[in-house]
Amino acid sequence: MTTLKEIEYKLLQINKRLGYSVEKYKPYRIGNNLVSNKGHYYLQRAYGRNRILQVVNEQGGARDVSSSGTKAEVYTFLQGMIEALESRV
């Protein structure tokens, strides 16, 4: 059974490997607004489903990277991303 901790670890590996911040937000605000780290990959969970998104701007806009699925399906997707990144070396 795949856990959220395992998925978060895979995301940590991907963000580090691609040179993106491991934190979704910068440590400061502009006005009263959080500032997102562009490029950061993260997990979104809703209605019992999971998917991977990537931040595309400092305002927090994101694009879908994976389709919605179970934790196991998302974990497999992330493992595939890591294998593809490793083959680029």
C-alpha positions, -999 to 999 in steps of 0.1 A, spaced: 0 0 0 14 33 -11 16 61 15 16 99 12 50 100 27 64 78 -1 47 101 -27 61 132 -10 96 117 -10 94 110 -48 83 147 -53 113 158 -32 136 138 -54 121 152 -86 122 188 -74 158 185 -63 169 167 -95 154 194 -117 167 222 -95 134 235 -83 126 246 -48 115 218 -24 91 243 -8 59 254 -26 61 290 -13 90 315 -9 97 326 27 82 360 21 50 377 10 43 404 -15 17 426 2 -5 400 20 0 373 -6 21 342 -6 47 339 -34 49 305 -51 82 289 -63 78 286 -101 86 251 -113 78 233 -80 60 199 -83 34 191 -57 6 167 -48 -30 178 -49 -57 157 -32 -94 161 -36 -124 137 -34 -103 107 -27 -82 113 -58 -46 125 -62 -27 143 -90 6 160 -96 7 197 -105 35 221 -113 36 257 -103 38 280 -134 39 315 -119 45 333 -86 8 337 -80 3 300 -76 -11 291 -110 -4 254 -118 -7 230 -146 -17 193 -145 13 170 -149 -6 137 -142 -41 126 -144 -62 121 -113 -57 86 -97 -51 65 -66 -20 70 -45 -5 39 -61 -12 52 -96 4 86 -88 34 69 -72 39 48 -103 37 80 -124 63 97 -102 86 66 -104 83 68 -142 93 105 -141 124 97 -120 134 69 -144 130 92 -173 152 119 -156 178 93 -147 180 82 -184 188 118 -194 222 117 -176 
